[in-house]
Amino acid sequence: MSGVSAAPQPHATGQSVAAGYKAHLSRGRGKLGEMFGGHVEVSSAGSRVRTADGQDFLNAGGYGVFLTGACHPRVVAAVERQIRTLPLATRLLLEPSAARAAAALAAVCPAGLERVHFTGSGAEAVETALKMARSLGHRRVIATHGGYHGKTLGALSVTGKPLYQDPFRPLLPLVSHVPYGDSAALAAEIGPDGSDAVVILEPVQGEAGVVIPPDGYLKEVADVCRATGALFVLDEIQTGMGRLGAWWGADREAVRPDILLAGKSLSGGVIPVAAAIATEKAFAVFDRDPFIHTSTFSAAPVAMAAAEAAIDVIRDEGLTERAAELGRVLLGRLRGSLTEHCGHLVREVRGVGLLIGVEFHDAGTAGEFLLELLDRHVIVNHSLNAHTVVRFTPPAVSATRRRTSCPRRSTGPPARSAGASRGPMTRTRSN
């Protein structure tokens, strides 16, 4: 699992790929890739990524997708079998892989979450949850500051970051945000009658910079929703499927939301797939009318094969337990190393399982740290809603130990090749 077998592709140079991005995808994304050194990833396996020039990187990024590592042989084998038989379905006849994947997913969810709607992305799962809520009369949406739920129009409306919202207003009406971790503020916003309200939040805020709520917060939220009649949606697209050292963040406080959102690790690191898993009551409109919310590629057989295999791998290989164990080790070593070498630059190192954030005093230093790690062949991610935080989301599989380094400079732009733009990393310094 730790080796990368595919041969390098010398013709896929950083310059040529960046030019393709600029011409047809996004000029900003092409410039950002150049700022990150112009590396071109061409193959991956386990915890490793290989670039076109033959370099080998440890993948502690991927925004939480690779809990099972890349190209896990059991997931790949399941997908290959499905591709050879029925990769896509007619959508008219019944198809067995969807039924199997739904049953497998429901079996590892909190009791009472038995109905599954598969989607192609986490944002689509959020949209599904919002539509379920509306079908039951819950039109007033309460989310949290710093929360991240995606960038499609409905998901963007509940994502707690004006930077991404402002260019696309007006968004959904009747949406408000409250401080994360403050159940009293949430209760006040819901009011005594929450029969028209839906609450959506994360058990740990990932894109906000790995913000961990006070102990008991999720249970308090669930109790408030139950007492007022509000619908409770728990977004575990990033945190679920073992990332926090448990199947779900909900399990850590024995909470059962009305709708649970899954994604990222559900893909097995192979095929994009996400899901909204709901109680029978929350799912009722989808039971009555199977055409009220559909997508051509929802529950595509090839994605269902990946999802079922990913669930089997996480269970059979004990990856939730391994995430908890590795997370404790990594968190301790990061704290020790950063405190010893550059403690004056770091505000805090925090995490749960294999979702770990390093918060610096300023965004420039965070950018420097990310680039220094890239120079040492370690891939990590910045946080979209917290530009001072660098996140580590490594796989729960074996990896060769590598040394973590601190930035050479506390502030200022990273030194890169002439003409390379820093794109959003420069922008973060003024936000």
C-alpha positions, 0 to 999 in steps of 0.5 A: 500500500505504501508504494506507487507503482505507476511509471512517471509521465515526463511529458506532463510538465508543470508548465504545460499542465498549468497552461492547460488550466489557464486556457480552459479551466481557471487562470487562478487555479493554474497560477496557484499550482505554479505557486505550489511548485508546479508539481503534477500528480500522476499516480497514487497508492496508499499514503503516497502521491507520485508526480510526473517527474518521479517525486514521491509525496506523503499525502496528509491532505486531500481534504479528508477524502483518503482515510483508506488511502489512495487506490486501496486494492479492495476498493479498486477491485470492486470498482473494476468488477462493476465497470466490466458489468454495469458501470451506469444504470438505466434508472428505470430498472432496479439495480442491486449495487445501490441496494447493497451500498445503502444497506451497508451504509445504514448498518454503520449509522446511528440507529434510526437512520435507515433511509439513504439518498446517494449524491455525487458530492457533499454539496449535493447531499446538503441540498438534499437535506435542505429539500427534505427539511422544506418538505416537512415545513422547516423553512427557517435555516439556522447554521453556524459561523465558520461552518462549511457546507459547500458552494452550490446555491443552497449549501452556500447559503448555510456556509458561514463565510461572506467571502464566498457568499457575497458575489452570489447574493441573494441567497436562500431566504430565512437563513441565520448563523449563530456562534459555533459551540454555543447551544444557548445562542442556538436555542435563543435563535430557534425560539420556543417553537422550532417546528419551522426551523432546521439546524445544520452544523458539523461535529467538528468544524473542518474548514473553519480550522478544526474547531472543536466544540465543548464537550456535550455540545452535540447532545445539547443541540440534539436536546434543543432540537427535540424540545422545540421541534426543530429538524437536526442535520449533522454534516459529517461529510468530512468528519464521518466514516472514521476520520475522528477515530469513530464511525461518526462524530455523532457516536462520540456523544451518542447523538442521532440527528434527523439527517446525517450527511456523509461523503469524502471517505465514503468514496474509498478514495476512488469514486466521488460519492456522498449521501444523506441518511435520514430517519423515516419521517425526514425521508417521507417525501422521497418515499412517496414520490421517487421522482421529486428529487433525482439526478442522472448519476445518483447511486451510479453502480460504479460509485455504489461499488466504491462506497460498499467496498470503502465501508467494508475496508474501514470496518474490516481493517479497523481504520476507525481505531487506527485513526484514533491511535495515529491521531493521538501520536501525530497530534502529540508529535506536532505539538512537541515539534512545533513548540520546540522549533517555532512556538512563537509562531503557533497559536494552537495545535488541535485535533480529533482523530486524523483531523488536525489543525495547526493555527498560526498567528497570521495567514502568511506564516500558515502559507509559508508552513504549507509551502515548506512542507511541500518542499519536504514532500508532504501535502497538507491543506489550508482551511477555506474558512480560516486562512491561519490554519493548516490542516492534516488529514492523512490516511489511516494506513501505513506511511514512512515517517518524515520530519516536520519543519517550521517556516523559515520566515515568520511573515512575508510572501513565499519565495518562488519562481519569477512570475508565479502568482500566490493567488488566494494565499496572498488574498488571505493576508488581508482577510 
